[in-house]
């Protein structure tokens, strides 16, 4: 999401913000920040503008100024659509949140939906759906697969032929619309995996608990720090002995993997990486037993390989 896309409501402020972005693109972050600050004098309650100013200050190496701008953005952006709390955490000015604001994740993927598959497959060498299917394939077929964070349906395409019924859930309505175009899901619904079980949107009289033979979450946990809630959701979705297949980014492969005791860390990408031991412990607490795992590359990001861990777990009967 590019906050500059959101108008301040003041034509002159918007024009100055446009020029500021051009200065940044030319390599002059300090001048961009100066001009953006002038725009905000005209539009002092423009949350997107304050977030953009924080980015300009950050690129100019002015950390304290960036923190102040992000704090102002956070104050003005109550839903958290711009993710300012994540930026503050990365700069050491706030604790790492256990999960990002739901509005941030929803907006991110609503904006990304039209170019999601082209970006991941053609540019980033994304391989999680195929590799995760290799873990679950030997256990097929499945009467019902519930695909959490289904996105545009990339993992659903792998599972469609081996699932009698396929349900997909995502926070982003635009991603769900793209998944619907594939014609492979018998049910699609909006759900927030950071919400407790009863408020998640995954259960209703027509969608009872303990209905799934397989629950999947391909490339989802990196947008959730703490795994307690999504693992509880998976447990409540599964039938006894049902399978849970998912991926995480591997905190053990990055230079600053955070505190291993915390179990997860927030990265500059604003995604979370998780430690294997933390994932194992969280699964055990949810009554899930690890059957298999694979450590592998999962995509490219900014020209570098991102490594992850693919897990297959079983709900203990």
C-alpha positions in Angstrom: 0.0 0.0 0.0 1.3 3.5 -0.9 -0.1 6.0 1.6 0.5 8.9 -0.9 -2.4 7.4 -2.8 -4.8 8.8 -0.2 -5.7 12.5 -0.8 -5.3 15.0 2.0 -8.4 16.9 0.7 -6.2 19.9 0.0 -5.1 20.3 -3.6 -1.9 22.3 -2.8 -0.9 19.8 -0.1 -1.4 16.9 -2.5 0.7 18.6 -5.1 3.5 19.2 -2.6 3.3 15.6 -1.6 3.6 14.5 -5.2 6.7 16.6 -5.6 8.1 15.2 -2.4 7.7 11.7 -3.8 9.5 12.7 -7.0 12.4 14.1 -4.9 12.6 10.8 -3.0 12.7 8.9 -6.3 15.5 11.1 -7.4 17.5 10.2 -4.3 17.0 13.2 -2.1 15.2 11.9 0.9 15.9 15.0 3.1 14.4 17.4 0.6 11.5 15.1 0.2 10.9 15.2 3.9 11.2 18.9 4.0 8.6 19.3 1.3 6.3 16.7 2.8 6.4 18.6 6.1 5.3 21.7 4.3 2.4 19.8 2.9 1.4 18.7 6.4 1.3 22.3 7.5 -1.6 22.6 5.2 -3.2 19.3 6.2 -2.2 18.6 9.8 -4.6 15.7 10.3 -3.6 13.8 7.2 -2.7 10.3 8.5 -1.4 9.0 5.2 0.8 12.1 4.9 2.3 11.7 8.4 3.1 8.0 7.6 4.7 9.1 4.3 6.8 11.7 6.2 8.0 9.0 8.5 9.2 6.9 5.6 11.0 9.9 4.1 12.7 10.7 7.4 13.6 7.0 7.8 15.2 6.9 4.3 17.1 10.1 5.2 18.5 8.4 8.3 16.6 10.7 10.7 15.3 8.1 13.1 13.9 10.3 15.9 12.0 12.4 13.4 10.7 9.3 11.7 9.5 8.0 15.1 7.7 11.3 15.8 6.0 11.2 12.4 4.9 7.5 12.7 3.5 8.3 16.2 1.4 11.1 14.8 0.2 8.8 12.0 -0.7 6.1 14.5 -2.7 8.7 16.6 -4.6 9.8 13.5 -5.1 6.3 12.1 -7.2 4.5 14.7 -7.9 1.3 12.6 -4.2 1.0 11.8 -4.5 0.8 8.1 -1.0 2.2 7.4 0.7 -0.1 9.9 2.5 2.7 11.9 2.7 0.5 15.0 4.8 -2.0 13.0 7.2 0.8 11.9 7.5 2.0 15.5 8.3 -1.5 16.7 11.0 -1.9 14.0 12.6 1.4 15.1 12.7 0.3 18.7 10.1 2.9 19.7 7.3 0.5 20.7 7.0 -3.2 21.6 6.6 -5.7 18.8 2.8 -6.3 18.5 1.6 -9.9 18.6 -0.2 -9.3 15.3 -0.5 -6.4 12.9 -3.7 -4.3 12.8 -6.3 -6.3 10.8 -7.1 -3.1 8.8 -3.4 -3.0 7.6 -3.4 -6.6 6.4 -6.8 -6.3 4.8 -5.9 -3.1 3.0 -2.5 -4.5 1.9 -4.1 -7.4 0.2 -7.1 -5.6 -1.2 -4.6 -3.3 -2.9 -2.4 -6.2 -4.0 -5.0 -8.6 -5.3 -4.9 -7.7 -9.0 -1.2 -8.2 -9.3 -0.7 -10.8 -6.6 -0.2 -13.9 -8.7 2.0 -12.2 -11.3 4.2 -10.7 -8.6 4.6 -13.9 -6.6 4.9 -16.5 -9.4 6.6 -14.5 -12.2 8.9 -12.3 -10.1 9.4 -13.8 -6.7 9.7 -17.5 -7.5 7.0 -18.3 -4.9 6.9 -22.1 -4.3 4.9 -22.7 -1.0 1.7 -24.1 -2.6 3.5 -26.8 -4.5 5.9 -27.7 -1.7 3.1 -27.8 0.9 1.1 -30.1 -1.4 4.0 -32.5 -1.4 3.6 -32.8 2.4 -0.1 -33.4 2.3 -0.5 -35.3 -0.9 0.4 -38.7 0.5 -2.5 -38.4 2.9 -5.1 -37.5 0.3 -7.9 -37.6 -0.5 -9.7 -35.3 1.9 -13.5 -35.1 2.3 -13.2 -31.4 3.4 -10.2 -29.0 3.2 -10.4 -25.6 4.8 -7.9 -23.2 3.2 -7.2 -20.4 5.7 -5.8 -17.2 4.2 -6.7 -18.7 0.8 -5.7 -15.5 -1.1 -6.3 -15.9 -4.8 -6.5 -19.7 -4.4 -3.0 -20.8 -5.3 -3.0 -23.6 -2.7 -6.6 -24.4 -3.5 -5.6 -25.2 -7.1 -3.2 -27.8 -5.7 -5.9 -29.3 -3.4 -9.0 -29.1 -5.6 -8.6 -32.5 -7.2 -8.0 -34.3 -3.9 -10.7 -32.6 -1.8 -14.4 -33.5 -1.9 -15.3 -30.0 -0.6 -13.0 -27.0 -0.5 -13.7 -24.0 1.7 -11.6 -20.8 1.5 -11.4 -17.9 4.0 -9.4 -14.7 3.8 -9.5 -11.2 5.4 -9.4 -9.5 2.0 -12.6 -9.3 0.0 -10.6 -8.5 -3.2 -8.5 -11.7 -2.8 -11.6 -13.7 -2.2 -13.1 -12.3 -5.4 -10.0 -13.5 -7.3 -10.2 -17.0 -5.7 -13.9 -17.2 -6.7 -13.0 -16.7 -10.3 -11.1 -20.0 -10.2 -14.3 -21.9 -9.6 -12.7 -24.4 -7.3 -14.2 -23.5 -3.9 -17.6 -24.7 -2.7 -17.6 -21.9 -0.1 -15.7 -18.7 0.3 -15.9 -16.4 3.3 -14.3 -13.4 5.0 -12.5 -14.3 8.2 -10.0 -12.7 10.6 -7.4 -15.2 11.8 -6.3 -12.8 14.5 -9.7 -12.9 16.1 -10.7 -15.4 18.8 -12.5 -18.5 17.7 -16.1 -17.3 18.2 -15.4 -14.0 16.4 -13.3 -15.2 13.5 -16.1 -15.7 10.9 -15.1 -19.4 10.4 -18.0 -20.9 12.3 -21.8 -20.6 11.9 -24.8 -23.0 12.1 -23.9 -24.0 8.5 -20.2 -24.1 9.2 -19.8 -26.1 12.4 -16.7 -26.8 14.4 -14.6 -30.0 13.9 -15.6 -30.4 10.3 -12.3 -30.5 8.4 -10.0 -33.3 7.5 -7.3 -30.9 6.4 -6.7 -27.3 7.4 -4.2 -25.4 5.4 -2.5 -22.0 5.8 0.0 -21.3 3.1 2.0 -18.1 3.6 -0.3 -16.9 6.3 1.5 -17.0 9.6 4.0 -14.4 8.5 1.3 -11.9 8.9 0.6 -13.1 12.5 3.2 -12.9 15.2 1.7 -14.9 18.0 0.4 -18.3 16.8 -1.9 -19.0 19.7 -5.1 -17.8 18.0 -4.6 -19.3 14.5 -3.6 -22.6 16.0 -6.7 -22.6 18.2 -8.8 -21.9 15.1 -7.2 -24.8 13.3 -7.8 -27.1 16.3 -11.5 -26.2 16.4 -11.9 -26.7 12.7 -10.3 -30.2 12.6 -11.9 -33.5 13.1 -10.1 -35.9 15.4 -6.8 -37.0 13.7 -7.3 -34.2 11.1 -4.2 -32.6 9.5 -2.9 -29.1 9.7 -0.5 -27.9 7.0 1.1 -24.4 7.0 4.3 -22.4 6.4 6.3 -19.9 8.4 9.3 -17.8 7.6 12.3 -19.2 9.4 13.6 -16.8 12.0 16.7 -19.0 12.4 17.9 -18.1 8.9 17.9 -14.3 9.3 20.7 -12.2 10.8 18.5 -10.6 13.4 16.2 -13.4 14.4 15.1 -11.5 17.6 14.8 -13.1 21.0 14.4 -16.9 20.5 12.4 -17.0 23.8 9.8 -14.6 22.2 9.4 -17.1 19.4 8.9 -14.6 16.6 10.4 -11.4 15.2 9.2 -8.6 13.0 11.2 -8.0 9.9 11.8 -4.9 7.7 9.3 -6.4 5.3 6.7 -6.0 8.1 6.2 -9.7 8.0 6.9 -12.0 11.0 9.5 -14.8 11.1 9.1 -17.7 13.6 11.5 -20.0 15.4 11.0 -23.7 15.0 10.9 -24.4 18.7 8.3 -21.8 19.3 6.1 -23.3 16.5 6.5 -26.8 17.9 5.6 -25.6 21.4 2.5 -23.7 20.2 1.3 -26.7 18.3 1.7 -28.9 21.3 -0.3 -26.4 23.5 -3.1 -26.5 20.9 -3.2 -30.3 21.0 -1.4 -30.8 17.6 1.4 -33.2 17.0 4.1 -32.5 14.4 4.2 -35.3 11.7 6.7 -33.8 9.3 8.5 -30.6 8.4 10.6 -29.3 5.6 13.0 -26.4 5.7 13.3 -24.8 2.3 13.4 -21.6 0.3 9.9 -20.1 -0.2 10.3 -16.9 -2.3 12.6 -14.1 -3.3 12.4 -10.7 -1.6 14.4 -7.6 -2.6 16.7 -9.9 -4.6 17.4 -12.2 -1.6 16.1 -15.7 -0.9 13.6 -16.1 1.9 13.7 -19.3 3.8 10.8 -21.0 5.6 9.6 -24.1 7.4 6.6 -26.1 6.1 4.8 -28.0 8.9 2.4 -30.9 8.8 0.7 -31.6 12.1 -2.1 -33.9 13.3 -4.8 -33.1 15.8 -4.5 -35.6 18.7 -7.6 -37.7 19.0 
